[in-house]
Amino acid sequence: MKTGQVGDHTSRHLTDGTIDLALIKYDSEESAEARASGLGPCIHHFAIEVDDMAKSTADLKKFGCEIISDPGVIPVKFRAPGGTVAEIVPTARYKKPEAKA
């Protein structure tokens, strides 16, 4: 488990090394990211691991997704044409560190 302040929100990540569940609390509902999935409690987004961030970002744009994160920021959050918010992250971003013997 890890808790940290990132930009305009506090996130608590719970992971088993395969699945990462992030609980997010925004400092304010005024930011574009906080409002991306609507106001109030909701499932904000889900993440997909990708091997090549640059290629995957280009593919998202090609398929009509709107990039909603700031340029150069990883992870890359996007809105799919149907409105669903998701993000891409580098492969193994949430991999649980191996225990030292």
Secondary structure by P-SEA (a helix, b strand, c coil): cbbbbcccbbbbbbbcccbbbbbbbbccccccccccccccccccbbbbbbccaaaaaaaaaaaccccccccccccbbbbcccccccccccccccccccccc
